[in-house]
Amino acid sequence: MAVGRSILVIVWHLLANPETRYRDLGSDHFTRRTDPDTRKRNHVRQLEALGYTVTLTPAA
């Protein structure tokens, strides 16, 4: 139901404004937008919340 509503809202916005055009962001849109340091920090925080001690060392 939620996906259907999201699609309906998108279509409404595209039809309501004739100047609006669909622009494909690409298959790697989200991987380009995520900062590796932020992802690393979030994963460490989640593991620490589960009771683990985390030490990061670069892979050889």
Secondary structure as UniProt FT lines:
FT   HELIX           2..16
FT   TURN            18..19
FT   TURN            27..28
FT   HELIX           29..33
FT   HELIX           36..49
FT   TURN            50..51
//
